[in-house]
Amino acid sequence: MSRTPRWFTDMKDGHSEWYVERFRTMAAEGDDLGGEARLIDAIAAPGSRILDAGCGPGRVGAVLHDRGHTVVGVDADPVLIAAAREDHPGPRWLVRDLAELDLDEDPFDIAVVAGNVMVFVAPGTEVEVLRRLRAHVRTGGRIVLGFALDRGYGIEQLDADASTAGLELEQRFATWDLVPFTDDAEFAVTFLRVP
């Protein structure tokens, strides 16, 4: 089994650079790129410690940092981390594989896993990713994940993997702006609690 994330194996050469430029262009055009961060900020106490897991070029973590939270962002792609460091100084941005995450940090209050991260980790590592996230979030803290349901990793598997990782399902929505989840939803935002 490959331990290389799908982000590298399933995408074409130059995808990382395209992704960075896509979000830079959207930001320059005034697109709303802070929806995930607004939800996390709404559930976080002021000054929370937040892990932006699979942070990409840093758009979620940057908003949370600007709102007064301590943010550490991690991503396996050095191109995306370089863009986060350049575009969003303030948070700590680190190159790390979520399946092997081992930070020397105090526990986080929340881990946010936005941007379809779970469908881009290495096949078969999803439980380990959840275990590593759980190890970095304090007791009673949350892991909030959002991803499209048409990419080979669905909520049934997430729920089974979360249970195996010792996490509790708290709630689920169809969008980051809390549209109720239904059986025909194409996207899921799942709140997991660390017991």
Secondary structure, DSSP 8 states (H G I E B T S, - for coil): ---S-HHHHSS-TTHHHHHHHHHHHHHHTT----HHHHHHHHHS-TT-EEEEET-TTSHHHHHHHHTT-EEEEEES-HHHHHHHHHH--SSEEEE--GGG----S--EEEEEE-TTGGGTS-TT-HHHHHHHHHHHEEEEEEEEEEEESSSS--HHHHHHHHHHTT-EEEEEESSTT--B--TT-SEEEEEEE--
